[in-house]
Amino acid sequence: MSPSLAWMMLVIAGALDVGWAISMKYAEGYTRIGWSIVSLVLLAAFVFLLGRALRVLEVGVAYSVWTGIGAAGTFVMGIVLFGETLSAMKLAGIVLVLMGIVALKLA
């Protein structure tokens, strides 16, 4: 597998992580069966893709990027879907996370 494909899998795994986190919220503690199934499928999919990407990428970089994508994406979706609050400090924190992702990709 090429490094480009590994990076693409990593980014997709990060996006699936966002979907997983949101589906867990909708599953309401895994009491709603439909959302619970969606959550488990997304979990399996991102773990698979992350594992494949780790065959090529360094584990420290890949894991950091994956969690950063998940954190930033979930943060944004929480605001959009659930009306979670946005403050200057929270925005600054997410900007730092995104800058860290870019720095790790460029390293």
C-alpha positions as MATLAB code, in Angstrom:
seq = 'MSPSLAWMMLVIAGALDVGWAISMKYAEGYTRIGWSIVSLVLLAAFVFLLGRALRVLEVGVAYSVWTGIGAAGTFVMGIVLFGETLSAMKLAGIVLVLMGIVALKLA';
ca = [
       0.000    0.000    0.000;
       1.264    3.463   -0.834;
       1.650    6.171    1.799;
      -0.984    8.259   -0.038;
      -3.540    5.465    0.243;
      -2.650    4.973    3.907;
      -3.217    8.681    4.574;
      -6.546    8.554    2.749;
      -7.610    5.564    4.856;
      -6.529    7.430    7.969;
      -8.608   10.490    7.084;
     -11.633    8.319    6.308;
     -11.122    6.513    9.626;
     -11.108    9.917   11.343;
     -14.365   10.879    9.625;
     -15.915    7.555   10.634;
     -14.791    8.256   14.188;
     -16.860   11.446   14.089;
     -19.865    9.489   12.849;
     -19.318    6.914   15.582;
     -19.242    9.547   18.331;
     -22.403   11.196   17.003;
     -24.169    7.859   16.634;
     -23.313    7.032   20.257;
     -25.028   10.257   21.301;
     -28.111    9.315   19.268;
     -27.993    5.752   20.677;
     -28.665    7.257   24.127;
     -26.499    4.885   26.110;
     -27.094    2.072   23.625;
     -30.813    2.013   24.461;
     -31.899    2.758   20.857;
     -31.211   -0.359   18.783;
     -30.957    1.264   15.347;
     -28.416    3.880   16.403;
     -26.606    1.282   18.487;
     -26.106   -0.875   15.391;
     -24.937    2.140   13.381;
     -22.483    2.960   16.155;
     -21.000   -0.541   16.238;
     -20.703   -0.709   12.437;
     -18.900    2.644   12.346;
     -16.623    1.493   15.156;
     -15.675   -1.657   13.252;
     -15.119    0.303   10.042;
     -12.799    2.915   11.542;
     -10.819    0.341   13.505;
     -10.324   -1.656   10.301;
      -9.187    1.374    8.295;
      -6.957    2.642   11.078;
      -5.350   -0.778   11.345;
      -4.717   -0.885    7.602;
      -3.188    2.600    7.621;
      -0.891    1.579   10.485;
       0.725   -0.999    8.230;
       2.435    1.921    6.459;
       2.275    4.954    8.745;
       4.055    5.529   12.034;
       1.750    4.649   14.918;
       2.381    7.842   16.894;
       1.659   10.111   13.960;
      -1.296    8.103   12.654;
      -2.987    7.772   16.027;
      -2.500   11.454   16.811;
      -3.904   12.517   13.445;
      -6.841   10.115   13.728;
      -7.792   11.309   17.203;
      -7.340   14.943   16.145;
      -9.695   14.510   13.189;
     -12.188   12.774   15.454;
     -11.956   15.437   18.133;
     -12.233   18.400   15.776;
     -14.997   16.844   13.695;
     -17.016   15.792   16.718;
     -16.599   19.256   18.195;
     -18.026   20.864   15.046;
     -20.855   18.346   14.734;
     -21.767   18.857   18.390;
     -22.245   22.551   17.674;
     -24.180   21.950   14.441;
     -26.405   19.065   15.554;
     -26.827   19.580   19.283;
     -26.413   23.316   19.761;
     -23.344   22.895   21.949;
     -21.675   26.132   22.945;
     -18.804   27.727   21.093;
     -16.424   30.006   22.921;
     -13.209   31.704   21.920;
     -11.217   29.337   24.133;
     -12.837   26.226   22.634;
     -12.246   27.551   19.127;
      -8.605   28.277   19.953;
      -8.196   24.737   21.271;
      -9.606   23.156   18.118;
      -7.447   25.408   15.946;
      -4.412   24.149   17.865;
      -5.519   20.547   17.297;
      -5.878   21.200   13.563;
      -2.488   22.899   13.438;
      -1.019   19.838   15.137;
      -2.573   17.554   12.513;
      -1.073   19.640    9.709;
       2.320   19.701   11.426;
       2.312   15.923   11.830;
       1.370   15.423    8.177;
       4.175   17.719    7.058;
       6.764   16.116    9.363;
];
